[in-house]
Amino acid sequence: MSGMTTDEFRRFHMLEARVYHLEAMIQLLLARLGIDPAEVEPQGAAPLDQGIQAALMRGNKIMAIKLYCDQTGLGLKEAKDAIDAMERQMRGY
């Protein structure tokens, strides 16, 4: 992260750690409530790129997961869970 001062760099990492902690807390809360995190979409979330659906329709699940990770910033497991849910929805079960 060139161009950042030491203080900005430190603050960035502190914010990154807080976001990670909040994400972990939300995952635990959803698990306790019995809600599948892959099926939760934030209110007002922008629809995902059509490339994800196209990749799934071509049977290229790995590409769909990669695109999902790139677009959402989620980790591999979360992206795979979301793509699995999307695939089930596309197939109607």
Residue pairs with C-beta under 8 A, 6 or more apart in sequence:
1 9
1 12
4 12
26 37
27 37
30 36
30 37
30 40
31 37
36 81
36 85
37 78
37 81
38 78
38 81
38 82
38 84
38 85
39 85
48 68
48 71
48 72
49 67
49 71
51 67
52 64
52 67
52 68
52 71
52 83
52 86
53 64
53 86
53 90
55 61
55 63
55 64
55 67
56 64
56 83
56 86
56 87
56 90
57 90
61 83
61 87
64 83
64 86
65 76
65 79
65 80
65 83
68 74
68 79
68 82
68 83
69 75
69 76
69 79
72 79
72 82
74 82
